């Protein structure tokens, strides 16, 4: 079903690109394999592989924006702190 938004038809369905789910599964499997091979926590490997501003500049020069605008790593850290992730992980062991 479509609705008109300022005269433009807008789809009400979400569309995933072909292979998106498979690519995410493969990326997560690689991260888990690396963590197991190196005897590291999966989340520590995952957090080390998040883009930071310097890596964005290196790979996407000209479209990285400003350092203040990039907050993915800080959001990841805030979530870990607010959810008491480390403490809950230790309790589960």
PyMOL Python script that loads the backbone (N, CA, C, O; Angstrom):
from pymol import cmd

cmd.read_pdbstr("""\
ATOM      1  N   UNK A   1       0.843  -1.178   0.000  1.00  0.00           N
ATOM      2  CA  UNK A   1       0.000   0.000   0.000  1.00  0.00           C
ATOM      3  C   UNK A   1       0.884   1.236   0.000  1.00  0.00           C
ATOM      4  O   UNK A   1       1.947   1.251   0.620  1.00  0.00           O
ATOM      5  N   UNK A   2       0.441   2.259  -0.691  1.00  0.00           N
ATOM      6  CA  UNK A   2       1.231   3.486  -0.764  1.00  0.00           C
ATOM      7  C   UNK A   2       0.387   4.679  -0.329  1.00  0.00           C
ATOM      8  O   UNK A   2      -0.824   4.716  -0.546  1.00  0.00           O
ATOM      9  N   UNK A   3       1.042   5.637   0.280  1.00  0.00           N
ATOM     10  CA  UNK A   3       0.414   6.885   0.679  1.00  0.00           C
ATOM     11  C   UNK A   3       1.099   8.005  -0.075  1.00  0.00           C
ATOM     12  O   UNK A   3       2.264   7.887  -0.456  1.00  0.00           O
ATOM     13  N   UNK A   4       0.387   9.077  -0.288  1.00  0.00           N
ATOM     14  CA  UNK A   4       0.988  10.226  -0.946  1.00  0.00           C
ATOM     15  C   UNK A   4       1.551  11.167   0.101  1.00  0.00           C
ATOM     16  O   UNK A   4       0.866  11.541   1.053  1.00  0.00           O
ATOM     17  N   UNK A   5       2.784  11.538  -0.080  1.00  0.00           N
ATOM     18  CA  UNK A   5       3.460  12.449   0.821  1.00  0.00           C
ATOM     19  C   UNK A   5       3.958  13.613  -0.031  1.00  0.00           C
ATOM     20  O   UNK A   5       4.927  13.456  -0.774  1.00  0.00           O
ATOM     21  N   UNK A   6       3.330  14.750   0.061  1.00  0.00           N
ATOM     22  CA  UNK A   6       3.675  15.917  -0.752  1.00  0.00           C
ATOM     23  C   UNK A   6       3.651  15.569  -2.235  1.00  0.00           C
ATOM     24  O   UNK A   6       4.506  16.011  -3.002  1.00  0.00           O
ATOM     25  N   UNK A   7       2.650  14.763  -2.634  1.00  0.00           N
ATOM     26  CA  UNK A   7       2.496  14.427  -4.040  1.00  0.00           C
ATOM     27  C   UNK A   7       3.389  13.302  -4.528  1.00  0.00           C
ATOM     28  O   UNK A   7       3.368  12.964  -5.711  1.00  0.00           O
ATOM     29  N   UNK A   8       4.182  12.713  -3.624  1.00  0.00           N
ATOM     30  CA  UNK A   8       5.080  11.629  -4.006  1.00  0.00           C
ATOM     31  C   UNK A   8       4.598  10.345  -3.346  1.00  0.00           C
ATOM     32  O   UNK A   8       4.314  10.326  -2.148  1.00  0.00           O
ATOM     33  N   UNK A   9       4.505   9.278  -4.121  1.00  0.00           N
ATOM     34  CA  UNK A   9       4.088   7.999  -3.557  1.00  0.00           C
ATOM     35  C   UNK A   9       5.202   7.455  -2.674  1.00  0.00           C
ATOM     36  O   UNK A   9       6.358   7.390  -3.091  1.00  0.00           O
ATOM     37  N   UNK A  10       4.850   7.066  -1.452  1.00  0.00           N
ATOM     38  CA  UNK A  10       5.830   6.551  -0.500  1.00  0.00           C
ATOM     39  C   UNK A  10       5.433   5.126  -0.137  1.00  0.00           C
ATOM     40  O   UNK A  10       4.286   4.878   0.235  1.00  0.00           O
ATOM     41  N   UNK A  11       6.355   4.205  -0.239  1.00  0.00           N
ATOM     42  CA  UNK A  11       6.097   2.823   0.104  1.00  0.00           C
ATOM     43  C   UNK A  11       6.024   2.680   1.616  1.00  0.00           C
ATOM     44  O   UNK A  11       6.751   3.354   2.346  1.00  0.00           O
ATOM     45  N   UNK A  12       5.140   1.795   2.087  1.00  0.00           N
ATOM     46  CA  UNK A  12       5.018   1.563   3.524  1.00  0.00           C
ATOM     47  C   UNK A  12       5.688   0.259   3.939  1.00  0.00           C
ATOM     48  O   UNK A  12       5.508  -0.198   5.068  1.00  0.00           O
ATOM     49  N   UNK A  13       6.455  -0.339   3.042  1.00  0.00           N
ATOM     50  CA  UNK A  13       7.139  -1.580   3.385  1.00  0.00           C
ATOM     51  C   UNK A  13       8.632  -1.337   3.484  1.00  0.00           C
ATOM     52  O   UNK A  13       9.184  -0.470   2.807  1.00  0.00           O
ATOM     53  N   UNK A  14       9.277  -2.119   4.342  1.00  0.00           N
ATOM     54  CA  UNK A  14      10.722  -2.031   4.488  1.00  0.00           C
ATOM     55  C   UNK A  14      11.340  -3.034   3.534  1.00  0.00           C
ATOM     56  O   UNK A  14      10.888  -4.176   3.449  1.00  0.00           O
ATOM     57  N   UNK A  15      12.354  -2.619   2.827  1.00  0.00           N
ATOM     58  CA  UNK A  15      13.002  -3.508   1.874  1.00  0.00           C
ATOM     59  C   UNK A  15      14.463  -3.672   2.256  1.00  0.00           C
ATOM     60  O   UNK A  15      15.175  -2.688   2.455  1.00  0.00           O
ATOM     61  N   UNK A  16      14.902  -4.904   2.357  1.00  0.00           N
ATOM     62  CA  UNK A  16      16.303  -5.196   2.601  1.00  0.00           C
ATOM     63  C   UNK A  16      16.966  -5.489   1.263  1.00  0.00           C
ATOM     64  O   UNK A  16      16.352  -6.052   0.357  1.00  0.00           O
ATOM     65  N   UNK A  17      18.204  -5.106   1.162  1.00  0.00           N
ATOM     66  CA  UNK A  17      18.913  -5.407  -0.071  1.00  0.00           C
ATOM     67  C   UNK A  17      19.223  -6.896  -0.124  1.00  0.00           C
ATOM     68  O   UNK A  17      19.372  -7.533   0.919  1.00  0.00           O
ATOM     69  N   UNK A  18      19.324  -7.460  -1.329  1.00  0.00           N
ATOM     70  CA  UNK A  18      19.629  -8.889  -1.436  1.00  0.00           C
ATOM     71  C   UNK A  18      20.962  -9.211  -0.766  1.00  0.00           C
ATOM     72  O   UNK A  18      21.970  -8.547  -1.010  1.00  0.00           O
ATOM     73  N   UNK A  19      20.952 -10.224   0.070  1.00  0.00           N
ATOM     74  CA  UNK A  19      22.175 -10.669   0.712  1.00  0.00           C
ATOM     75  C   UNK A  19      22.527  -9.947   1.995  1.00  0.00           C
ATOM     76  O   UNK A  19      23.546 -10.267   2.607  1.00  0.00           O
ATOM     77  N   UNK A  20      21.728  -8.988   2.427  1.00  0.00           N
ATOM     78  CA  UNK A  20      22.065  -8.227   3.635  1.00  0.00           C
ATOM     79  C   UNK A  20      22.118  -9.128   4.868  1.00  0.00           C
ATOM     80  O   UNK A  20      23.045  -9.033   5.672  1.00  0.00           O
ATOM     81  N   UNK A  21      21.134  -9.990   5.010  1.00  0.00           N
ATOM     82  CA  UNK A  21      21.102 -10.882   6.161  1.00  0.00           C
ATOM     83  C   UNK A  21      22.287 -11.847   6.121  1.00  0.00           C
ATOM     84  O   UNK A  21      22.937 -12.088   7.138  1.00  0.00           O
ATOM     85  N   UNK A  22      22.557 -12.391   4.949  1.00  0.00           N
ATOM     86  CA  UNK A  22      23.674 -13.323   4.806  1.00  0.00           C
ATOM     87  C   UNK A  22      25.003 -12.637   5.086  1.00  0.00           C
ATOM     88  O   UNK A  22      25.870 -13.217   5.739  1.00  0.00           O
ATOM     89  N   UNK A  23      25.175 -11.420   4.605  1.00  0.00           N
ATOM     90  CA  UNK A  23      26.423 -10.686   4.830  1.00  0.00           C
ATOM     91  C   UNK A  23      26.623 -10.385   6.312  1.00  0.00           C
ATOM     92  O   UNK A  23      27.741 -10.470   6.819  1.00  0.00           O
ATOM     93  N   UNK A  24      25.556 -10.038   6.996  1.00  0.00           N
ATOM     94  CA  UNK A  24      25.650  -9.778   8.432  1.00  0.00           C
ATOM     95  C   UNK A  24      26.024 -11.055   9.179  1.00  0.00           C
ATOM     96  O   UNK A  24      26.844 -11.023  10.096  1.00  0.00           O
ATOM     97  N   UNK A  25      25.425 -12.180   8.787  1.00  0.00           N
ATOM     98  CA  UNK A  25      25.750 -13.456   9.415  1.00  0.00           C
ATOM     99  C   UNK A  25      27.220 -13.801   9.205  1.00  0.00           C
ATOM    100  O   UNK A  25      27.894 -14.233  10.140  1.00  0.00           O
ATOM    101  N   UNK A  26      27.720 -13.614   7.992  1.00  0.00           N
ATOM    102  CA  UNK A  26      29.116 -13.930   7.684  1.00  0.00           C
ATOM    103  C   UNK A  26      30.051 -13.032   8.481  1.00  0.00           C
ATOM    104  O   UNK A  26      31.042 -13.510   9.034  1.00  0.00           O
ATOM    105  N   UNK A  27      29.751 -11.738   8.548  1.00  0.00           N
ATOM    106  CA  UNK A  27      30.597 -10.813   9.302  1.00  0.00           C
ATOM    107  C   UNK A  27      30.638 -11.202  10.775  1.00  0.00           C
ATOM    108  O   UNK A  27      31.708 -11.187  11.384  1.00  0.00           O
ATOM    109  N   UNK A  28      29.497 -11.551  11.355  1.00  0.00           N
ATOM    110  CA  UNK A  28      29.456 -11.960  12.758  1.00  0.00           C
ATOM    111  C   UNK A  28      30.191 -13.278  12.970  1.00  0.00           C
ATOM    112  O   UNK A  28      30.852 -13.457  13.993  1.00  0.00           O
ATOM    113  N   UNK A  29      30.086 -14.203  12.018  1.00  0.00           N
ATOM    114  CA  UNK A  29      30.792 -15.481  12.128  1.00  0.00           C
ATOM    115  C   UNK A  29      32.303 -15.264  12.108  1.00  0.00           C
ATOM    116  O   UNK A  29      33.040 -15.924  12.841  1.00  0.00           O
ATOM    117  N   UNK A  30      32.760 -14.338  11.266  1.00  0.00           N
ATOM    118  CA  UNK A  30      34.191 -14.028  11.202  1.00  0.00           C
ATOM    119  C   UNK A  30      34.658 -13.420  12.524  1.00  0.00           C
ATOM    120  O   UNK A  30      35.708 -13.796  13.046  1.00  0.00           O
ATOM    121  N   UNK A  31      33.885 -12.489  13.061  1.00  0.00           N
ATOM    122  CA  UNK A  31      34.249 -11.860  14.335  1.00  0.00           C
ATOM    123  C   UNK A  31      34.315 -12.910  15.444  1.00  0.00           C
ATOM    124  O   UNK A  31      35.244 -12.898  16.252  1.00  0.00           O
ATOM    125  N   UNK A  32      33.338 -13.815  15.488  1.00  0.00           N
ATOM    126  CA  UNK A  32      33.346 -14.861  16.508  1.00  0.00           C
ATOM    127  C   UNK A  32      34.534 -15.804  16.324  1.00  0.00           C
ATOM    128  O   UNK A  32      35.134 -16.239  17.306  1.00  0.00           O
ATOM    129  N   UNK A  33      34.876 -16.119  15.083  1.00  0.00           N
ATOM    130  CA  UNK A  33      36.017 -16.995  14.813  1.00  0.00           C
ATOM    131  C   UNK A  33      37.326 -16.337  15.259  1.00  0.00           C
ATOM    132  O   UNK A  33      38.163 -16.978  15.896  1.00  0.00           O
ATOM    133  N   UNK A  34      37.495 -15.068  14.924  1.00  0.00           N
ATOM    134  CA  UNK A  34      38.706 -14.341  15.330  1.00  0.00           C
ATOM    135  C   UNK A  34      38.809 -14.307  16.854  1.00  0.00           C
ATOM    136  O   UNK A  34      39.879 -14.545  17.413  1.00  0.00           O
ATOM    137  N   UNK A  35      37.698 -14.014  17.518  1.00  0.00           N
ATOM    138  CA  UNK A  35      37.705 -13.954  18.986  1.00  0.00           C
ATOM    139  C   UNK A  35      38.074 -15.312  19.580  1.00  0.00           C
ATOM    140  O   UNK A  35      38.869 -15.384  20.517  1.00  0.00           O
ATOM    141  N   UNK A  36      37.502 -16.382  19.041  1.00  0.00           N
ATOM    142  CA  UNK A  36      37.806 -17.716  19.564  1.00  0.00           C
ATOM    143  C   UNK A  36      39.258 -18.094  19.306  1.00  0.00           C
ATOM    144  O   UNK A  36      39.917 -18.667  20.174  1.00  0.00           O
ATOM    145  N   UNK A  37      39.756 -17.775  18.119  1.00  0.00           N
ATOM    146  CA  UNK A  37      41.134 -18.100  17.763  1.00  0.00           C
ATOM    147  C   UNK A  37      42.126 -17.370  18.660  1.00  0.00           C
ATOM    148  O   UNK A  37      43.156 -17.924  19.043  1.00  0.00           O
ATOM    149  N   UNK A  38      41.805 -16.115  18.992  1.00  0.00           N
ATOM    150  CA  UNK A  38      42.706 -15.312  19.819  1.00  0.00           C
ATOM    151  C   UNK A  38      42.381 -15.392  21.306  1.00  0.00           C
ATOM    152  O   UNK A  38      43.010 -14.717  22.121  1.00  0.00           O
ATOM    153  N   UNK A  39      41.405 -16.211  21.655  1.00  0.00           N
ATOM    154  CA  UNK A  39      40.949 -16.350  23.051  1.00  0.00           C
ATOM    155  C   UNK A  39      40.554 -15.001  23.644  1.00  0.00           C
ATOM    156  O   UNK A  39      40.934 -14.662  24.765  1.00  0.00           O
ATOM    157  N   UNK A  40      39.783 -14.238  22.867  1.00  0.00           N
ATOM    158  CA  UNK A  40      39.305 -12.930  23.310  1.00  0.00           C
ATOM    159  C   UNK A  40      37.785 -12.951  23.431  1.00  0.00           C
ATOM    160  O   UNK A  40      37.117 -13.815  22.862  1.00  0.00           O
ATOM    161  N   UNK A  41      37.257 -12.006  24.169  1.00  0.00           N
ATOM    162  CA  UNK A  41      35.825 -11.818  24.263  1.00  0.00           C
ATOM    163  C   UNK A  41      35.307 -11.291  22.923  1.00  0.00           C
ATOM    164  O   UNK A  41      35.912 -10.398  22.330  1.00  0.00           O
ATOM    165  N   UNK A  42      34.196 -11.840  22.449  1.00  0.00           N
ATOM    166  CA  UNK A  42      33.633 -11.445  21.151  1.00  0.00           C
ATOM    167  C   UNK A  42      33.332  -9.952  21.113  1.00  0.00           C
ATOM    168  O   UNK A  42      33.597  -9.293  20.108  1.00  0.00           O
ATOM    169  N   UNK A  43      32.781  -9.415  22.197  1.00  0.00           N
ATOM    170  CA  UNK A  43      32.435  -7.993  22.194  1.00  0.00           C
ATOM    171  C   UNK A  43      33.655  -7.089  22.167  1.00  0.00           C
ATOM    172  O   UNK A  43      33.579  -5.975  21.648  1.00  0.00           O
ATOM    173  N   UNK A  44      34.778  -7.537  22.713  1.00  0.00           N
ATOM    174  CA  UNK A  44      35.989  -6.717  22.627  1.00  0.00           C
ATOM    175  C   UNK A  44      36.501  -6.674  21.190  1.00  0.00           C
ATOM    176  O   UNK A  44      36.980  -5.636  20.732  1.00  0.00           O
ATOM    177  N   UNK A  45      36.402  -7.804  20.473  1.00  0.00           N
ATOM    178  CA  UNK A  45      36.796  -7.819  19.056  1.00  0.00           C
ATOM    179  C   UNK A  45      35.855  -6.941  18.244  1.00  0.00           C
ATOM    180  O   UNK A  45      36.288  -6.178  17.381  1.00  0.00           O
ATOM    181  N   UNK A  46      34.568  -7.058  18.529  1.00  0.00           N
ATOM    182  CA  UNK A  46      33.572  -6.262  17.808  1.00  0.00           C
ATOM    183  C   UNK A  46      33.814  -4.768  18.038  1.00  0.00           C
ATOM    184  O   UNK A  46      33.779  -3.988  17.087  1.00  0.00           O
ATOM    185  N   UNK A  47      34.058  -4.363  19.275  1.00  0.00           N
ATOM    186  CA  UNK A  47      34.248  -2.936  19.559  1.00  0.00           C
ATOM    187  C   UNK A  47      35.538  -2.404  18.943  1.00  0.00           C
ATOM    188  O   UNK A  47      35.598  -1.239  18.547  1.00  0.00           O
ATOM    189  N   UNK A  48      36.569  -3.241  18.856  1.00  0.00           N
ATOM    190  CA  UNK A  48      37.822  -2.795  18.227  1.00  0.00           C
ATOM    191  C   UNK A  48      37.652  -2.599  16.721  1.00  0.00           C
ATOM    192  O   UNK A  48      38.442  -1.894  16.093  1.00  0.00           O
ATOM    193  N   UNK A  49      36.634  -3.216  16.148  1.00  0.00           N
ATOM    194  CA  UNK A  49      36.418  -3.130  14.711  1.00  0.00           C
ATOM    195  C   UNK A  49      35.370  -2.090  14.320  1.00  0.00           C
ATOM    196  O   UNK A  49      34.984  -2.014  13.154  1.00  0.00           O
ATOM    197  N   UNK A  50      34.913  -1.300  15.269  1.00  0.00           N
ATOM    198  CA  UNK A  50      34.020  -0.196  14.921  1.00  0.00           C
ATOM    199  C   UNK A  50      34.841   0.919  14.275  1.00  0.00           C
ATOM    200  O   UNK A  50      35.980   1.176  14.664  1.00  0.00           O
ATOM    201  N   UNK A  51      34.251   1.564  13.299  1.00  0.00           N
ATOM    202  CA  UNK A  51      34.943   2.715  12.707  1.00  0.00           C
ATOM    203  C   UNK A  51      35.093   3.809  13.748  1.00  0.00           C
ATOM    204  O   UNK A  51      34.201   4.032  14.566  1.00  0.00           O
ATOM    205  N   UNK A  52      36.216   4.479  13.708  1.00  0.00           N
ATOM    206  CA  UNK A  52      36.375   5.716  14.466  1.00  0.00           C
ATOM    207  C   UNK A  52      36.584   6.818  13.436  1.00  0.00           C
ATOM    208  O   UNK A  52      36.629   6.545  12.236  1.00  0.00           O
ATOM    209  N   UNK A  53      36.710   8.030  13.884  1.00  0.00           N
ATOM    210  CA  UNK A  53      36.812   9.132  12.929  1.00  0.00           C
ATOM    211  C   UNK A  53      38.034   8.984  12.023  1.00  0.00           C
ATOM    212  O   UNK A  53      37.952   9.256  10.825  1.00  0.00           O
ATOM    213  N   UNK A  54      39.163   8.558  12.583  1.00  0.00           N
ATOM    214  CA  UNK A  54      40.382   8.414  11.771  1.00  0.00           C
ATOM    215  C   UNK A  54      40.237   7.356  10.693  1.00  0.00           C
ATOM    216  O   UNK A  54      40.711   7.550   9.574  1.00  0.00           O
ATOM    217  N   UNK A  55      39.589   6.238  11.007  1.00  0.00           N
ATOM    218  CA  UNK A  55      39.400   5.214   9.985  1.00  0.00           C
ATOM    219  C   UNK A  55      38.412   5.683   8.921  1.00  0.00           C
ATOM    220  O   UNK A  55      38.557   5.336   7.749  1.00  0.00           O
ATOM    221  N   UNK A  56      37.409   6.467   9.317  1.00  0.00           N
ATOM    222  CA  UNK A  56      36.487   7.015   8.324  1.00  0.00           C
ATOM    223  C   UNK A  56      37.206   7.953   7.363  1.00  0.00           C
ATOM    224  O   UNK A  56      36.965   7.919   6.157  1.00  0.00           O
ATOM    225  N   UNK A  57      38.082   8.783   7.898  1.00  0.00           N
ATOM    226  CA  UNK A  57      38.851   9.697   7.040  1.00  0.00           C
ATOM    227  C   UNK A  57      39.731   8.895   6.085  1.00  0.00           C
ATOM    228  O   UNK A  57      39.863   9.245   4.913  1.00  0.00           O
ATOM    229  N   UNK A  58      40.332   7.819   6.590  1.00  0.00           N
ATOM    230  CA  UNK A  58      41.216   6.994   5.765  1.00  0.00           C
ATOM    231  C   UNK A  58      40.442   6.343   4.624  1.00  0.00           C
ATOM    232  O   UNK A  58      40.896   6.373   3.480  1.00  0.00           O
ATOM    233  N   UNK A  59      39.282   5.755   4.913  1.00  0.00           N
ATOM    234  CA  UNK A  59      38.525   5.021   3.893  1.00  0.00           C
ATOM    235  C   UNK A  59      37.565   5.898   3.099  1.00  0.00           C
ATOM    236  O   UNK A  59      37.303   5.616   1.929  1.00  0.00           O
ATOM    237  N   UNK A  60      37.043   6.942   3.704  1.00  0.00           N
ATOM    238  CA  UNK A  60      36.019   7.762   3.053  1.00  0.00           C
ATOM    239  C   UNK A  60      36.397   9.239   3.091  1.00  0.00           C
ATOM    240  O   UNK A  60      35.598  10.085   3.493  1.00  0.00           O
ATOM    241  N   UNK A  61      37.606   9.534   2.675  1.00  0.00           N
ATOM    242  CA  UNK A  61      38.091  10.907   2.702  1.00  0.00           C
ATOM    243  C   UNK A  61      37.114  11.822   1.977  1.00  0.00           C
ATOM    244  O   UNK A  61      36.652  11.500   0.882  1.00  0.00           O
ATOM    245  N   UNK A  62      36.808  12.925   2.566  1.00  0.00           N
ATOM    246  CA  UNK A  62      35.901  13.885   1.947  1.00  0.00           C
ATOM    247  C   UNK A  62      34.457  13.723   2.370  1.00  0.00           C
ATOM    248  O   UNK A  62      33.670  14.659   2.229  1.00  0.00           O
ATOM    249  N   UNK A  63      34.083  12.553   2.890  1.00  0.00           N
ATOM    250  CA  UNK A  63      32.696  12.381   3.322  1.00  0.00           C
ATOM    251  C   UNK A  63      32.606  11.900   4.771  1.00  0.00           C
ATOM    252  O   UNK A  63      31.554  11.434   5.209  1.00  0.00           O
ATOM    253  N   UNK A  64      33.689  12.012   5.500  1.00  0.00           N
ATOM    254  CA  UNK A  64      33.708  11.534   6.888  1.00  0.00           C
ATOM    255  C   UNK A  64      33.021  12.499   7.847  1.00  0.00           C
ATOM    256  O   UNK A  64      32.665  12.100   8.956  1.00  0.00           O
ATOM    257  N   UNK A  65      32.825  13.755   7.454  1.00  0.00           N
ATOM    258  CA  UNK A  65      32.202  14.718   8.348  1.00  0.00           C
ATOM    259  C   UNK A  65      33.193  15.271   9.346  1.00  0.00           C
ATOM    260  O   UNK A  65      34.401  15.272   9.108  1.00  0.00           O
ATOM    261  N   UNK A  66      32.679  15.736  10.455  1.00  0.00           N
ATOM    262  CA  UNK A  66      33.499  16.305  11.512  1.00  0.00           C
ATOM    263  C   UNK A  66      33.603  15.331  12.679  1.00  0.00           C
ATOM    264  O   UNK A  66      32.684  14.541  12.895  1.00  0.00           O
ATOM    265  N   UNK A  67      34.697  15.364  13.438  1.00  0.00           N
ATOM    266  CA  UNK A  67      34.851  14.424  14.560  1.00  0.00           C
ATOM    267  C   UNK A  67      33.711  14.497  15.569  1.00  0.00           C
ATOM    268  O   UNK A  67      33.350  13.480  16.161  1.00  0.00           O
ATOM    269  N   UNK A  68      33.147  15.668  15.773  1.00  0.00           N
ATOM    270  CA  UNK A  68      32.067  15.834  16.738  1.00  0.00           C
ATOM    271  C   UNK A  68      30.817  15.084  16.286  1.00  0.00           C
ATOM    272  O   UNK A  68      30.031  14.618  17.111  1.00  0.00           O
ATOM    273  N   UNK A  69      30.639  14.970  14.961  1.00  0.00           N
ATOM    274  CA  UNK A  69      29.451  14.317  14.424  1.00  0.00           C
ATOM    275  C   UNK A  69      29.500  12.806  14.553  1.00  0.00           C
ATOM    276  O   UNK A  69      28.454  12.157  14.527  1.00  0.00           O
ATOM    277  N   UNK A  70      30.681  12.231  14.690  1.00  0.00           N
ATOM    278  CA  UNK A  70      30.807  10.782  14.688  1.00  0.00           C
ATOM    279  C   UNK A  70      30.809  10.247  16.105  1.00  0.00           C
ATOM    280  O   UNK A  70      31.711  10.548  16.886  1.00  0.00           O
ATOM    281  N   UNK A  71      29.796   9.450  16.442  1.00  0.00           N
ATOM    282  CA  UNK A  71      29.648   9.027  17.830  1.00  0.00           C
ATOM    283  C   UNK A  71      29.393   7.528  18.003  1.00  0.00           C
ATOM    284  O   UNK A  71      29.026   7.113  19.102  1.00  0.00           O
ATOM    285  N   UNK A  72      29.569   6.702  16.976  1.00  0.00           N
ATOM    286  CA  UNK A  72      29.240   5.283  17.092  1.00  0.00           C
ATOM    287  C   UNK A  72      30.010   4.600  18.217  1.00  0.00           C
ATOM    288  O   UNK A  72      29.419   3.880  19.022  1.00  0.00           O
ATOM    289  N   UNK A  73      31.303   4.816  18.280  1.00  0.00           N
ATOM    290  CA  UNK A  73      32.100   4.195  19.340  1.00  0.00           C
ATOM    291  C   UNK A  73      31.668   4.692  20.716  1.00  0.00           C
ATOM    292  O   UNK A  73      31.614   3.911  21.665  1.00  0.00           O
ATOM    293  N   UNK A  74      31.361   5.975  20.833  1.00  0.00           N
ATOM    294  CA  UNK A  74      30.934   6.491  22.138  1.00  0.00           C
ATOM    295  C   UNK A  74      29.559   5.952  22.517  1.00  0.00           C
ATOM    296  O   UNK A  74      29.302   5.699  23.694  1.00  0.00           O
ATOM    297  N   UNK A  75      28.675   5.772  21.543  1.00  0.00           N
ATOM    298  CA  UNK A  75      27.360   5.172  21.825  1.00  0.00           C
ATOM    299  C   UNK A  75      27.542   3.733  22.292  1.00  0.00           C
ATOM    300  O   UNK A  75      26.892   3.301  23.243  1.00  0.00           O
ATOM    301  N   UNK A  76      28.428   2.986  21.621  1.00  0.00           N
ATOM    302  CA  UNK A  76      28.717   1.594  22.001  1.00  0.00           C
ATOM    303  C   UNK A  76      29.204   1.537  23.456  1.00  0.00           C
ATOM    304  O   UNK A  76      28.756   0.697  24.236  1.00  0.00           O
ATOM    305  N   UNK A  77      30.124   2.438  23.806  1.00  0.00           N
ATOM    306  CA  UNK A  77      30.657   2.464  25.171  1.00  0.00           C
ATOM    307  C   UNK A  77      29.595   2.863  26.194  1.00  0.00           C
ATOM    308  O   UNK A  77      29.528   2.283  27.277  1.00  0.00           O
ATOM    309  N   UNK A  78      28.773   3.843  25.856  1.00  0.00           N
ATOM    310  CA  UNK A  78      27.703   4.270  26.772  1.00  0.00           C
ATOM    311  C   UNK A  78      26.703   3.140  27.009  1.00  0.00           C
ATOM    312  O   UNK A  78      26.222   2.960  28.128  1.00  0.00           O
ATOM    313  N   UNK A  79      26.390   2.379  25.959  1.00  0.00           N
ATOM    314  CA  UNK A  79      25.474   1.253  26.118  1.00  0.00           C
ATOM    315  C   UNK A  79      26.074   0.183  27.025  1.00  0.00           C
ATOM    316  O   UNK A  79      25.379  -0.386  27.867  1.00  0.00           O
ATOM    317  N   UNK A  80      27.358  -0.085  26.850  1.00  0.00           N
ATOM    318  CA  UNK A  80      28.028  -1.088  27.690  1.00  0.00           C
ATOM    319  C   UNK A  80      28.001  -0.656  29.156  1.00  0.00           C
ATOM    320  O   UNK A  80      27.780  -1.480  30.044  1.00  0.00           O
ATOM    321  N   UNK A  81      28.223   0.627  29.404  1.00  0.00           N
ATOM    322  CA  UNK A  81      28.225   1.133  30.779  1.00  0.00           C
ATOM    323  C   UNK A  81      26.813   1.130  31.363  1.00  0.00           C
ATOM    324  O   UNK A  81      26.602   0.656  32.480  1.00  0.00           O
ATOM    325  N   UNK A  82      25.844   1.661  30.607  1.00  0.00           N
ATOM    326  CA  UNK A  82      24.485   1.777  31.135  1.00  0.00           C
ATOM    327  C   UNK A  82      23.813   0.426  31.348  1.00  0.00           C
ATOM    328  O   UNK A  82      22.916   0.305  32.182  1.00  0.00           O
ATOM    329  N   UNK A  83      24.242  -0.593  30.600  1.00  0.00           N
ATOM    330  CA  UNK A  83      23.643  -1.917  30.767  1.00  0.00           C
ATOM    331  C   UNK A  83      24.413  -2.773  31.765  1.00  0.00           C
ATOM    332  O   UNK A  83      24.050  -3.924  32.006  1.00  0.00           O
ATOM    333  N   UNK A  84      25.475  -2.217  32.347  1.00  0.00           N
ATOM    334  CA  UNK A  84      26.348  -2.953  33.273  1.00  0.00           C
ATOM    335  C   UNK A  84      26.844  -4.243  32.620  1.00  0.00           C
ATOM    336  O   UNK A  84      26.866  -5.305  33.242  1.00  0.00           O
ATOM    337  N   UNK A  85      27.239  -4.125  31.358  1.00  0.00           N
ATOM    338  CA  UNK A  85      27.605  -5.293  30.556  1.00  0.00           C
ATOM    339  C   UNK A  85      28.720  -6.117  31.195  1.00  0.00           C
ATOM    340  O   UNK A  85      28.601  -7.337  31.309  1.00  0.00           O
ATOM    341  N   UNK A  86      29.794  -5.465  31.609  1.00  0.00           N
ATOM    342  CA  UNK A  86      30.928  -6.207  32.177  1.00  0.00           C
ATOM    343  C   UNK A  86      30.539  -6.930  33.458  1.00  0.00           C
ATOM    344  O   UNK A  86      30.908  -8.086  33.663  1.00  0.00           O
ATOM    345  N   UNK A  87      29.793  -6.245  34.319  1.00  0.00           N
ATOM    346  CA  UNK A  87      29.378  -6.854  35.579  1.00  0.00           C
ATOM    347  C   UNK A  87      28.451  -8.041  35.321  1.00  0.00           C
ATOM    348  O   UNK A  87      28.586  -9.082  35.964  1.00  0.00           O
ATOM    349  N   UNK A  88      27.511  -7.891  34.384  1.00  0.00           N
ATOM    350  CA  UNK A  88      26.574  -8.966  34.078  1.00  0.00           C
ATOM    351  C   UNK A  88      27.290 -10.134  33.426  1.00  0.00           C
ATOM    352  O   UNK A  88      26.919 -11.286  33.648  1.00  0.00           O
ATOM    353  N   UNK A  89      28.324  -9.852  32.615  1.00  0.00           N
ATOM    354  CA  UNK A  89      29.092 -10.914  31.986  1.00  0.00           C
ATOM    355  C   UNK A  89      29.823 -11.720  33.047  1.00  0.00           C
ATOM    356  O   UNK A  89      29.859 -12.949  32.984  1.00  0.00           O
ATOM    357  N   UNK A  90      30.405 -11.034  34.022  1.00  0.00           N
ATOM    358  CA  UNK A  90      31.130 -11.725  35.098  1.00  0.00           C
ATOM    359  C   UNK A  90      30.196 -12.588  35.941  1.00  0.00           C
ATOM    360  O   UNK A  90      30.573 -13.682  36.362  1.00  0.00           O
ATOM    361  N   UNK A  91      28.981 -12.102  36.191  1.00  0.00           N
ATOM    362  CA  UNK A  91      28.017 -12.877  36.963  1.00  0.00           C
ATOM    363  C   UNK A  91      27.619 -14.153  36.236  1.00  0.00           C
ATOM    364  O   UNK A  91      27.328 -15.171  36.863  1.00  0.00           O
ATOM    365  N   UNK A  92      27.610 -14.091  34.895  1.00  0.00           N
ATOM    366  CA  UNK A  92      27.204 -15.242  34.087  1.00  0.00           C
ATOM    367  C   UNK A  92      28.265 -16.323  33.995  1.00  0.00           C
ATOM    368  O   UNK A  92      27.973 -17.433  33.550  1.00  0.00           O
ATOM    369  N   UNK A  93      29.496 -16.024  34.406  1.00  0.00           N
ATOM    370  CA  UNK A  93      30.573 -17.009  34.294  1.00  0.00           C
ATOM    371  C   UNK A  93      30.568 -17.989  35.441  1.00  0.00           C
ATOM    372  O   UNK A  93      31.412 -18.883  35.493  1.00  0.00           O
TER     373      UNK A  93
END
""", "prot")
cmd.dss("prot")
cmd.show_as("cartoon", "prot")
cmd.util.cbc("prot")
cmd.orient("prot")
